[in-house]
Amino acid sequence: MSTNIIDPNSWVDKYSDYLFNYTIVRVDDREIAQDLVQETFFAGLKSMKNFKGEASERTWLISILKRKIIDYYRKINSNKGKAEVRMNYVNNEESEGDWIEERVADPFDKNAENEIENTELGLAIHNCIGKLPEKQAKIFKMKTIEGFDTEAICNEFDITASNLWVIIHRARTSMAECLEKNWF
């Protein structure tokens, strides 16, 4: 039995800002984000008959939009399964993936899903490093990602080893908080 109804006449007024904001942080291009939102509305109109009313209208549109974002990254990537997509599944009580556009079989296999999840995590880490103060970010990358030894970093930045570890600790704390908000 259907508990939610669908009203496409109200979509633009009710959801366009929300869908655009959701998209812009994932594609970082205003024009592409606007196109993806429009494509979502068109796809929603096309697949209205598949709306079962089990999710809210907004949740259903978001599930279509997520597919559009994945498809966009697939098109621009030469390797089909390596989409650079950041997805946030915020609302666990509504299983958003169940109402995918036109109920098409999911083309992902488990490896492709893992690759996308790893790519998403990589993007989240990159984004969080970008929020660190510049010197802290450089030192954090040199030590934890590039594997420089303590002495080399201390010499380059003219700091003591204990100062280095304080900087690394602060960076790790900031990274953990950032990833908690943006990934988990």
ROTOR-822706 format. One record per residue (C-alpha): residue number from 1; residue in three letters; x, y, z. Coordinates in Angstrom, 1 decimal. Layout:
<sites>
n:NUM	res:ALA	x:X	y:Y	z:Z $
...
</sites>
This chain:
<sites>
n:1	res:MET	x:0.0	y:0.0	z:0.0 $
n:2	res:SER	x:1.3	y:3.4	z:-1.0 $
n:3	res:THR	x:1.9	y:5.9	z:1.8 $
n:4	res:ASN	x:3.6	y:8.7	z:-0.1 $
n:5	res:ILE	x:2.2	y:10.4	z:-3.2 $
n:6	res:ILE	x:4.0	y:11.9	z:-6.1 $
n:7	res:ASP	x:3.4	y:15.5	z:-7.4 $
n:8	res:PRO	x:5.7	y:16.4	z:-10.2 $
n:9	res:ASN	x:4.1	y:19.9	z:-10.5 $
n:10	res:SER	x:5.7	y:20.9	z:-7.2 $
n:11	res:TRP	x:9.2	y:19.3	z:-7.8 $
n:12	res:VAL	x:11.0	y:22.4	z:-9.0 $
n:13	res:ASP	x:9.7	y:24.6	z:-6.1 $
n:14	res:LYS	x:10.1	y:22.0	z:-3.4 $
n:15	res:TYR	x:13.3	y:20.2	z:-4.4 $
n:16	res:SER	x:15.4	y:22.0	z:-7.0 $
n:17	res:ASP	x:17.5	y:23.9	z:-4.4 $
n:18	res:TYR	x:18.1	y:20.8	z:-2.3 $
n:19	res:LEU	x:19.0	y:18.6	z:-5.3 $
n:20	res:PHE	x:21.3	y:21.3	z:-6.7 $
n:21	res:ASN	x:23.1	y:21.7	z:-3.3 $
n:22	res:TYR	x:23.4	y:17.9	z:-3.0 $
n:23	res:THR	x:24.9	y:17.8	z:-6.6 $
n:24	res:ILE	x:27.2	y:20.7	z:-6.5 $
n:25	res:VAL	x:29.4	y:19.3	z:-3.7 $
n:26	res:ARG	x:29.7	y:16.1	z:-5.7 $
n:27	res:VAL	x:30.5	y:17.5	z:-9.2 $
n:28	res:ASP	x:31.9	y:20.9	z:-8.3 $
n:29	res:ASP	x:30.5	y:22.5	z:-11.6 $
n:30	res:ARG	x:27.4	y:24.7	z:-11.5 $
n:31	res:GLU	x:26.3	y:23.9	z:-15.1 $
n:32	res:ILE	x:26.8	y:20.2	z:-14.8 $
n:33	res:ALA	x:25.0	y:20.2	z:-11.4 $
n:34	res:GLN	x:22.0	y:22.1	z:-13.0 $
n:35	res:ASP	x:21.9	y:19.6	z:-15.9 $
n:36	res:LEU	x:22.0	y:16.6	z:-13.6 $
n:37	res:VAL	x:19.1	y:18.0	z:-11.6 $
n:38	res:GLN	x:17.1	y:18.6	z:-14.8 $
n:39	res:GLU	x:17.9	y:15.1	z:-15.9 $
n:40	res:THR	x:16.7	y:13.8	z:-12.6 $
n:41	res:PHE	x:13.3	y:15.6	z:-12.9 $
n:42	res:PHE	x:12.9	y:14.2	z:-16.5 $
n:43	res:ALA	x:13.8	y:10.7	z:-15.4 $
n:44	res:GLY	x:11.4	y:11.1	z:-12.5 $
n:45	res:LEU	x:8.6	y:12.0	z:-14.9 $
n:46	res:LYS	x:9.5	y:9.1	z:-17.1 $
n:47	res:SER	x:9.6	y:6.6	z:-14.3 $
n:48	res:MET	x:6.7	y:7.9	z:-12.2 $
n:49	res:LYS	x:4.8	y:4.6	z:-12.7 $
n:50	res:ASN	x:7.6	y:2.9	z:-10.8 $
n:51	res:PHE	x:7.2	y:5.1	z:-7.7 $
n:52	res:LYS	x:5.8	y:2.7	z:-5.1 $
n:53	res:GLY	x:5.2	y:5.3	z:-2.3 $
n:54	res:GLU	x:7.5	y:3.4	z:0.1 $
n:55	res:ALA	x:9.9	y:6.4	z:0.3 $
n:56	res:SER	x:9.2	y:10.1	z:0.4 $
n:57	res:GLU	x:9.1	y:11.9	z:-2.9 $
n:58	res:ARG	x:12.4	y:13.6	z:-2.1 $
n:59	res:THR	x:14.2	y:10.3	z:-1.2 $
n:60	res:TRP	x:13.0	y:8.8	z:-4.5 $
n:61	res:LEU	x:14.3	y:11.8	z:-6.5 $
n:62	res:ILE	x:17.7	y:11.6	z:-4.6 $
n:63	res:SER	x:18.0	y:8.0	z:-5.5 $
n:64	res:ILE	x:17.5	y:8.9	z:-9.2 $
n:65	res:LEU	x:20.0	y:11.8	z:-8.8 $
n:66	res:LYS	x:22.6	y:9.5	z:-7.3 $
n:67	res:ARG	x:22.3	y:7.3	z:-10.3 $
n:68	res:LYS	x:22.7	y:10.3	z:-12.6 $
n:69	res:ILE	x:25.9	y:11.4	z:-10.7 $
n:70	res:ILE	x:27.4	y:7.9	z:-11.0 $
n:71	res:ASP	x:26.5	y:7.8	z:-14.7 $
n:72	res:TYR	x:28.1	y:11.3	z:-15.2 $
n:73	res:TYR	x:31.4	y:10.1	z:-13.7 $
n:74	res:ARG	x:31.2	y:6.9	z:-15.7 $
n:75	res:LYS	x:31.0	y:8.8	z:-18.9 $
n:76	res:ILE	x:34.0	y:11.0	z:-18.1 $
n:77	res:ASN	x:36.1	y:8.2	z:-16.9 $
n:78	res:SER	x:37.8	y:5.8	z:-19.3 $
n:79	res:ASN	x:37.6	y:3.0	z:-16.8 $
n:80	res:LYS	x:33.9	y:2.3	z:-16.3 $
n:81	res:GLY	x:33.9	y:1.2	z:-12.7 $
n:82	res:LYS	x:36.2	y:3.9	z:-11.3 $
n:83	res:ALA	x:33.7	y:6.7	z:-10.8 $
n:84	res:GLU	x:34.9	y:9.6	z:-8.6 $
n:85	res:VAL	x:31.8	y:10.0	z:-6.7 $
n:86	res:ARG	x:31.1	y:11.2	z:-3.1 $
n:87	res:MET	x:27.8	y:9.9	z:-1.9 $
n:88	res:ASN	x:26.3	y:10.5	z:1.5 $
n:89	res:TYR	x:23.7	y:8.1	z:2.6 $
n:90	res:VAL	x:22.4	y:10.3	z:5.4 $
n:91	res:ASN	x:19.0	y:8.6	z:6.1 $
n:92	res:ASN	x:19.3	y:5.0	z:7.1 $
n:93	res:GLU	x:15.6	y:4.5	z:7.9 $
n:94	res:GLU	x:14.7	y:5.0	z:4.3 $
n:95	res:SER	x:16.5	y:2.5	z:2.0 $
n:96	res:GLU	x:17.1	y:5.0	z:-0.8 $
n:97	res:GLY	x:18.6	y:2.5	z:-3.2 $
n:98	res:ASP	x:15.4	y:0.5	z:-3.6 $
n:99	res:TRP	x:13.7	y:3.1	z:-5.9 $
n:100	res:ILE	x:16.3	y:3.4	z:-8.6 $
n:101	res:GLU	x:15.2	y:4.9	z:-11.9 $
n:102	res:GLU	x:13.1	y:2.5	z:-13.9 $
n:103	res:ARG	x:14.1	y:-0.4	z:-11.5 $
n:104	res:VAL	x:17.0	y:-1.2	z:-13.8 $
n:105	res:ALA	x:19.3	y:-4.0	z:-12.7 $
n:106	res:ASP	x:22.3	y:-2.7	z:-10.9 $
n:107	res:PRO	x:25.3	y:-3.0	z:-13.3 $
n:108	res:PHE	x:27.8	y:-2.9	z:-10.4 $
n:109	res:ASP	x:29.6	y:-5.9	z:-9.3 $
n:110	res:LYS	x:31.2	y:-6.1	z:-5.8 $
n:111	res:ASN	x:34.6	y:-5.0	z:-7.1 $
n:112	res:ALA	x:33.2	y:-1.9	z:-8.8 $
n:113	res:GLU	x:31.4	y:-1.0	z:-5.6 $
n:114	res:ASN	x:34.5	y:-1.4	z:-3.6 $
n:115	res:GLU	x:36.5	y:0.7	z:-6.0 $
n:116	res:ILE	x:33.9	y:3.5	z:-5.9 $
n:117	res:GLU	x:33.8	y:3.3	z:-2.1 $
n:118	res:ASN	x:37.7	y:3.5	z:-2.0 $
n:119	res:THR	x:37.6	y:6.5	z:-4.4 $
n:120	res:GLU	x:34.9	y:8.2	z:-2.3 $
n:121	res:LEU	x:37.0	y:7.7	z:0.8 $
n:122	res:GLY	x:40.1	y:9.1	z:-1.1 $
n:123	res:LEU	x:38.1	y:12.1	z:-2.2 $
n:124	res:ALA	x:36.9	y:12.7	z:1.4 $
n:125	res:ILE	x:40.5	y:12.4	z:2.7 $
n:126	res:HIS	x:41.7	y:14.8	z:0.0 $
n:127	res:ASN	x:38.9	y:17.2	z:0.9 $
n:128	res:CYS	x:39.7	y:17.1	z:4.6 $
n:129	res:ILE	x:43.4	y:17.6	z:4.0 $
n:130	res:GLY	x:42.4	y:20.7	z:2.0 $
n:131	res:LYS	x:40.7	y:22.1	z:5.1 $
n:132	res:LEU	x:43.9	y:21.9	z:7.2 $
n:133	res:PRO	x:46.1	y:25.0	z:7.6 $
n:134	res:GLU	x:48.7	y:25.0	z:4.7 $
n:135	res:LYS	x:51.8	y:24.2	z:6.8 $
n:136	res:GLN	x:50.0	y:21.5	z:8.8 $
n:137	res:ALA	x:48.6	y:19.9	z:5.5 $
n:138	res:LYS	x:52.1	y:19.8	z:3.9 $
n:139	res:ILE	x:53.7	y:18.2	z:7.0 $
n:140	res:PHE	x:50.9	y:15.7	z:7.3 $
n:141	res:LYS	x:51.1	y:14.7	z:3.7 $
n:142	res:MET	x:54.9	y:14.4	z:3.8 $
n:143	res:LYS	x:54.9	y:12.2	z:6.9 $
n:144	res:THR	x:51.8	y:10.0	z:6.4 $
n:145	res:ILE	x:51.3	y:9.9	z:2.7 $
n:146	res:GLU	x:54.7	y:10.4	z:1.1 $
n:147	res:GLY	x:56.6	y:8.7	z:3.9 $
n:148	res:PHE	x:59.3	y:11.2	z:4.5 $
n:149	res:ASP	x:61.4	y:10.6	z:7.6 $
n:150	res:THR	x:61.2	y:12.9	z:10.7 $
n:151	res:GLU	x:64.6	y:14.4	z:10.2 $
n:152	res:ALA	x:63.9	y:15.5	z:6.6 $
n:153	res:ILE	x:60.6	y:17.1	z:7.5 $
n:154	res:CYS	x:62.2	y:18.9	z:10.5 $
n:155	res:ASN	x:65.0	y:20.2	z:8.4 $
n:156	res:GLU	x:62.7	y:21.4	z:5.6 $
n:157	res:PHE	x:60.4	y:23.3	z:8.0 $
n:158	res:ASP	x:63.0	y:24.2	z:10.6 $
n:159	res:ILE	x:61.1	y:22.6	z:13.4 $
n:160	res:THR	x:62.0	y:20.2	z:16.2 $
n:161	res:ALA	x:60.9	y:16.6	z:16.3 $
n:162	res:SER	x:58.5	y:17.2	z:19.2 $
n:163	res:ASN	x:57.0	y:20.2	z:17.3 $
n:164	res:LEU	x:56.6	y:17.8	z:14.3 $
n:165	res:TRP	x:54.6	y:15.3	z:16.4 $
n:166	res:VAL	x:52.4	y:18.0	z:17.8 $
n:167	res:ILE	x:51.6	y:19.2	z:14.3 $
n:168	res:ILE	x:50.9	y:15.6	z:13.1 $
n:169	res:HIS	x:48.7	y:15.0	z:16.2 $
n:170	res:ARG	x:46.7	y:18.1	z:15.5 $
n:171	res:ALA	x:46.4	y:17.2	z:11.8 $
n:172	res:ARG	x:45.2	y:13.7	z:12.7 $
n:173	res:THR	x:42.6	y:15.0	z:15.1 $
n:174	res:SER	x:41.3	y:17.5	z:12.6 $
n:175	res:MET	x:41.3	y:14.8	z:9.9 $
n:176	res:ALA	x:39.3	y:12.4	z:12.1 $
n:177	res:GLU	x:36.7	y:15.1	z:12.9 $
n:178	res:CYS	x:36.4	y:16.0	z:9.2 $
n:179	res:LEU	x:36.1	y:12.4	z:8.1 $
n:180	res:GLU	x:33.5	y:11.8	z:10.8 $
n:181	res:LYS	x:31.4	y:14.6	z:9.4 $
n:182	res:ASN	x:32.0	y:14.0	z:5.7 $
n:183	res:TRP	x:32.5	y:10.2	z:5.3 $
n:184	res:PHE	x:31.1	y:8.2	z:8.1 $
</sites>
